[in-house]
């Protein structure tokens, strides 16, 4: 007996990105890796934004809590006649099914689609999303007048309780949706045909593996590539895709005549020689620009779609932790201080006050990728003007350890085209972030929000023992960022001695 395949909105979007991914969504979903901790947080944020969007229509009826698909469809059909805003309205026709975030009654018998997104920008995949909804609703006999996107207004500043009317900005995307509807039936037919196959289609890897989102099957599909493959080429991936289509898989196998830019040529040279490329004169200039004592500084921040504190904008970076290592000379004993906020209150002013007494009036302040730390400090100066003079004085002392690596004055093939501290540290020292409980900034952000109660998993909050464990991991991670910078700098000094 042939099973009936239904293309939902999420499956349609998966199929647009990659038909192989769609096949697994339909036929072998158990083989798709579960969302990780940070992915669950992003999903949680989207759900929260959706709840605030419902407050735009207080008289609306919420269908989202109905678990049974058949019941969702029946109740939606019944409620359409009441001409009230509907949240999570369902529709189905033939082999397609969709739910709309918000259906708003427009005139006598038509409706507007209101798609809610937690981002601050209009993206192409959002239009594909809404075009599929409109297609399903049209097929189900629901007449649509206009299509709108309601996404986050990042200029909104929280004053008191969240104001949904100011939190969201509404964009009419009706024309764009109409354009994206062209060819939709052919696309759906192709997806149904692929989904009905007994094995997944052969799809070449490429940019679509990361656009618009990183595919959860990427590790499976990319496993055949050599360690230092051509998709590690610095910059645009167009050259990598061209080389791949010519049968070149490894950077070391790129022909010498191929048109590479300056940094890519260094990558090719290092891949062939298996030795680092070191521009000693430029590295020496960097080292000689430093003024002791050296302060190695790193912030950890979180940003949320819904501002948690008074005077904060959506996605504004809120520093909750810092680590600072101090060196009087390159080989002197380390002095280390750190700060990690406690509780769910705004941590910024306490962090600022604590940091101010750790940095004296002279000495270079070394960070990795200065636009981040400088941006955080400037936002702190804006929020707490009483500290602005002091912040301005330390901004001029910031030195970016990223630059020798971002400019490829030092490059090792094991960096795989990246100048991030996570890639540079193991390339130039014997240290790495591997095996750490918390090993990246996003995980640190989400972990902090979790122990503070601003991110709930399975409706449960962490026990005291788990909170302490996470705090220790956060302190270790942030300390690794600043301690790692010291090891990187010392390694650079040895290279030019």
KAJO-V674779 format. One record per residue. N is the residue number from 1. RES is the residue in one small letter. BURIAL is 1 if it has 24 or more other ideal C-beta (glycine too) atoms within 12 Angstrom, else 0. Layout:
BEGIN
{{N & RES & BURIAL} {N & RES & BURIAL}}
END
This chain:
BEGIN
{{1 & x & 0} {2 & x & 0} {3 & x & 0} {4 & x & 0} {5 & x & 1} {6 & x & 1} {7 & x & 1} {8 & x & 1} {9 & x & 1} {10 & x & 1} {11 & x & 1} {12 & x & 1} {13 & x & 1} {14 & x & 1} {15 & x & 1} {16 & x & 1} {17 & x & 1} {18 & x & 1} {19 & x & 1} {20 & x & 1} {21 & x & 1} {22 & x & 1} {23 & x & 1} {24 & x & 1} {25 & x & 1} {26 & x & 1} {27 & x & 0} {28 & x & 0} {29 & x & 0} {30 & x & 0} {31 & x & 0} {32 & x & 1} {33 & x & 0} {34 & x & 0} {35 & x & 0} {36 & x & 0} {37 & x & 1} {38 & x & 1} {39 & x & 0} {40 & x & 0} {41 & x & 1} {42 & x & 1} {43 & x & 0} {44 & x & 1} {45 & x & 1} {46 & x & 1} {47 & x & 0} {48 & x & 1} {49 & x & 1} {50 & x & 1} {51 & x & 1} {52 & x & 1} {53 & x & 1} {54 & x & 1} {55 & x & 1} {56 & x & 1} {57 & x & 1} {58 & x & 0} {59 & x & 0} {60 & x & 1} {61 & x & 1} {62 & x & 1} {63 & x & 1} {64 & x & 1} {65 & x & 0} {66 & x & 0} {67 & x & 0} {68 & x & 0} {69 & x & 0} {70 & x & 0} {71 & x & 0} {72 & x & 1} {73 & x & 1} {74 & x & 0} {75 & x & 1} {76 & x & 1} {77 & x & 0} {78 & x & 0} {79 & x & 1} {80 & x & 1} {81 & x & 0} {82 & x & 0} {83 & x & 0} {84 & x & 0} {85 & x & 1} {86 & x & 1} {87 & x & 1} {88 & x & 1} {89 & x & 1} {90 & x & 1} {91 & x & 1} {92 & x & 1} {93 & x & 0} {94 & x & 0} {95 & x & 1} {96 & x & 1} {97 & x & 1} {98 & x & 1} {99 & x & 1} {100 & x & 1} {101 & x & 1} {102 & x & 1} {103 & x & 1} {104 & x & 1} {105 & x & 1} {106 & x & 0} {107 & x & 0} {108 & x & 0} {109 & x & 0} {110 & x & 0} {111 & x & 1} {112 & x & 1} {113 & x & 1} {114 & x & 1} {115 & x & 1} {116 & x & 1} {117 & x & 1} {118 & x & 1} {119 & x & 1} {120 & x & 1} {121 & x & 0} {122 & x & 1} {123 & x & 0} {124 & x & 0} {125 & x & 1} {126 & x & 1} {127 & x & 1} {128 & x & 1} {129 & x & 1} {130 & x & 1} {131 & x & 1} {132 & x & 1} {133 & x & 1} {134 & x & 1} {135 & x & 1} {136 & x & 1} {137 & x & 1} {138 & x & 1} {139 & x & 1} {140 & x & 1} {141 & x & 0} {142 & x & 1} {143 & x & 0} {144 & x & 1} {145 & x & 1} {146 & x & 1} {147 & x & 1} {148 & x & 1} {149 & x & 1} {150 & x & 1} {151 & x & 1} {152 & x & 1} {153 & x & 1} {154 & x & 1} {155 & x & 0} {156 & x & 1} {157 & x & 0} {158 & x & 1} {159 & x & 0} {160 & x & 0} {161 & x & 0} {162 & x & 1} {163 & x & 0} {164 & x & 1} {165 & x & 0} {166 & x & 1} {167 & x & 1} {168 & x & 1} {169 & x & 1} {170 & x & 1} {171 & x & 1} {172 & x & 0} {173 & x & 1} {174 & x & 1} {175 & x & 0} {176 & x & 1} {177 & x & 1} {178 & x & 0} {179 & x & 0} {180 & x & 1} {181 & x & 1} {182 & x & 0} {183 & x & 0} {184 & x & 1} {185 & x & 0} {186 & x & 0} {187 & x & 1} {188 & x & 1} {189 & x & 0} {190 & x & 0} {191 & x & 1} {192 & x & 1} {193 & x & 0} {194 & x & 1} {195 & x & 1} {196 & x & 1} {197 & x & 0} {198 & x & 0} {199 & x & 0} {200 & x & 1} {201 & x & 0} {202 & x & 0} {203 & x & 1} {204 & x & 0} {205 & x & 1} {206 & x & 1} {207 & x & 0} {208 & x & 1} {209 & x & 1} {210 & x & 0} {211 & x & 0} {212 & x & 0} {213 & x & 0} {214 & x & 0} {215 & x & 1} {216 & x & 1} {217 & x & 1} {218 & x & 1} {219 & x & 0} {220 & x & 0} {221 & x & 1} {222 & x & 1} {223 & x & 0} {224 & x & 0} {225 & x & 1} {226 & x & 0} {227 & x & 0} {228 & x & 1} {229 & x & 1} {230 & x & 1} {231 & x & 1} {232 & x & 1} {233 & x & 1} {234 & x & 1} {235 & x & 0} {236 & x & 0} {237 & x & 1} {238 & x & 0} {239 & x & 1} {240 & x & 1} {241 & x & 0} {242 & x & 0} {243 & x & 1} {244 & x & 1} {245 & x & 0} {246 & x & 0} {247 & x & 0} {248 & x & 1} {249 & x & 1} {250 & x & 1} {251 & x & 1} {252 & x & 1} {253 & x & 0} {254 & x & 1} {255 & x & 0} {256 & x & 0} {257 & x & 0} {258 & x & 0} {259 & x & 0} {260 & x & 1} {261 & x & 0} {262 & x & 0} {263 & x & 1} {264 & x & 1} {265 & x & 1} {266 & x & 1} {267 & x & 1} {268 & x & 1} {269 & x & 1} {270 & x & 1} {271 & x & 1} {272 & x & 0} {273 & x & 0} {274 & x & 0} {275 & x & 0} {276 & x & 1} {277 & x & 1} {278 & x & 1} {279 & x & 0} {280 & x & 0} {281 & x & 0} {282 & x & 1} {283 & x & 1} {284 & x & 0} {285 & x & 0} {286 & x & 1} {287 & x & 1} {288 & x & 0} {289 & x & 0} {290 & x & 1} {291 & x & 0} {292 & x & 1} {293 & x & 1} {294 & x & 1} {295 & x & 1} {296 & x & 1} {297 & x & 1} {298 & x & 1} {299 & x & 1} {300 & x & 1} {301 & x & 1} {302 & x & 1} {303 & x & 1} {304 & x & 1} {305 & x & 1} {306 & x & 1} {307 & x & 1} {308 & x & 1} {309 & x & 1} {310 & x & 0} {311 & x & 0} {312 & x & 1} {313 & x & 1} {314 & x & 1} {315 & x & 1} {316 & x & 1} {317 & x & 1} {318 & x & 1} {319 & x & 1} {320 & x & 1} {321 & x & 1} {322 & x & 1} {323 & x & 1} {324 & x & 1} {325 & x & 1} {326 & x & 1} {327 & x & 1} {328 & x & 0} {329 & x & 0} {330 & x & 0} {331 & x & 0} {332 & x & 0} {333 & x & 0} {334 & x & 1} {335 & x & 1} {336 & x & 1} {337 & x & 1} {338 & x & 1} {339 & x & 1} {340 & x & 1} {341 & x & 1} {342 & x & 0} {343 & x & 0} {344 & x & 0} {345 & x & 0} {346 & x & 1} {347 & x & 1} {348 & x & 1} {349 & x & 1} {350 & x & 0} {351 & x & 1} {352 & x & 1} {353 & x & 0} {354 & x & 1} {355 & x & 1} {356 & x & 1} {357 & x & 0} {358 & x & 1} {359 & x & 1} {360 & x & 0} {361 & x & 0} {362 & x & 0} {363 & x & 1} {364 & x & 1} {365 & x & 1} {366 & x & 1} {367 & x & 1} {368 & x & 1} {369 & x & 1} {370 & x & 1} {371 & x & 0} {372 & x & 1} {373 & x & 1} {374 & x & 1} {375 & x & 0} {376 & x & 1} {377 & x & 1} {378 & x & 1} {379 & x & 1} {380 & x & 1} {381 & x & 0} {382 & x & 0} {383 & x & 1} {384 & x & 1} {385 & x & 0} {386 & x & 0} {387 & x & 1} {388 & x & 0} {389 & x & 0} {390 & x & 1} {391 & x & 1} {392 & x & 0} {393 & x & 0} {394 & x & 1} {395 & x & 1} {396 & x & 0} {397 & x & 1} {398 & x & 1} {399 & x & 1} {400 & x & 1} {401 & x & 1} {402 & x & 1} {403 & x & 1} {404 & x & 1} {405 & x & 1} {406 & x & 1} {407 & x & 0} {408 & x & 1} {409 & x & 1} {410 & x & 1} {411 & x & 1} {412 & x & 1} {413 & x & 1} {414 & x & 1} {415 & x & 1} {416 & x & 1} {417 & x & 1} {418 & x & 1} {419 & x & 1} {420 & x & 1} {421 & x & 1} {422 & x & 1} {423 & x & 1} {424 & x & 1} {425 & x & 1} {426 & x & 1} {427 & x & 1} {428 & x & 1} {429 & x & 1} {430 & x & 0} {431 & x & 1} {432 & x & 0} {433 & x & 1} {434 & x & 0} {435 & x & 0} {436 & x & 1} {437 & x & 0} {438 & x & 1} {439 & x & 1} {440 & x & 1} {441 & x & 1} {442 & x & 0} {443 & x & 1} {444 & x & 1} {445 & x & 1} {446 & x & 1} {447 & x & 1} {448 & x & 1} {449 & x & 1} {450 & x & 1} {451 & x & 1} {452 & x & 1} {453 & x & 0} {454 & x & 1} {455 & x & 1} {456 & x & 0} {457 & x & 0} {458 & x & 0} {459 & x & 0} {460 & x & 0} {461 & x & 0} {462 & x & 0} {463 & x & 0} {464 & x & 0} {465 & x & 0} {466 & x & 0} {467 & x & 0} {468 & x & 0} {469 & x & 0} {470 & x & 1} {471 & x & 1} {472 & x & 0} {473 & x & 1} {474 & x & 1} {475 & x & 1} {476 & x & 1} {477 & x & 1} {478 & x & 1} {479 & x & 1} {480 & x & 1} {481 & x & 1} {482 & x & 1} {483 & x & 1} {484 & x & 1} {485 & x & 1} {486 & x & 1} {487 & x & 1} {488 & x & 1} {489 & x & 1} {490 & x & 1} {491 & x & 1} {492 & x & 1} {493 & x & 1} {494 & x & 0} {495 & x & 1} {496 & x & 0} {497 & x & 0}}
END
